[in-house]
């Protein structure tokens, strides 16, 4: 799963750039939700604790929602055995005021 801020975030400072976010966003570790659904269980992830940004061989913690007020996006991904092989399977959003 990924949580995307409304704007690109400068990883070193956690401050937003004045441009729309075209990146994947802050991602959680992969979770096999099928195994949870078989037993009727849930998967619970907490933002920002369970999310981070990856790029250039580095990892940065997710910024708080208050760092970039506006329209945030939540994207559910199907990821194959290679992290570069993924597809969006569901999308939703929320506003931070």
N, C-alpha and C positions, 0 to 999 in steps of 0.2 A: 504494500500500500504506500502511497505517497501523499503528502500534504504540501500544497503549493501556495506560496504567498502571492499577493497580487503583483508584486514587483520583484525583479531580480534582486538578490541580497548579496552584498559584498561579504564573503565568508570571514575575512579577518576582523571586520568591525561589527557585523550583524546589522548593518544599516542598509536600507533599501536604495537601489538606484532608481532614477525617474523613468524606468522602462518596464514594459510588461514582462512578466515572467514566462519565458518560453522553455525553461528547463523542466526536468522531470519533477523536481522538488525535493523535499526531505523525505527519505524513504525509511521504512521499517525493515527489520530483518525478514527474510522470506518465511512465510508460515504456510504449512500444508493445511489449508482450511477443510479440505475434503475429509481428512481423518477426524476432525472435530465434528463435522456435520454428520458423519456416520453414527456417532454416538450421541448426537443431539447436543453436543457441547458448543460453547461460544469461544470466540477468540477476542481477547480484550487488549487493545493497544492504547497507550496514553501519550498524547502529544503535549510537550515536546520530548518527554523522557525516552520514548522508544523510537525516536526518529533522528536521522542525521543526513548531512549532505556529503556526497562523495565526488571527487574530481581531482585530476592530476596526481593520483596516488595518495591523496590526503583525505581526511575525514573531519568534518566540522559538526558540532552539535546544532540541533534545530534552534532557531530563534523563538522567543516567546511570541504569541499571537499579537501582542501589543506593539511589537517592533514595526509592523506594517499594516495599519488599519485599512480595511477595504474588503474586497471579495476574495476569499480564500477558496481553494479547490481541493477536494479529496478524490483521488484516483485509485481504483483497484486495478492491479495488473496481474496478468498471468505470465509468470516467468518460467522459461524452460531451464534446461540444465546449464545454459550459458547465460550469464547476466545481460549480455547484449541481445538476447532473444526474448523479447517481451511484447505483450500487447495489452492495451487498455481494455478492460472488460466492463467497467462501470465507473460512473463519475457523479459527483454531487458537490455541493458547495455550501458555504455559510459566510455571513458578514461579521467582521470585527469592527466595532464602532469606535 
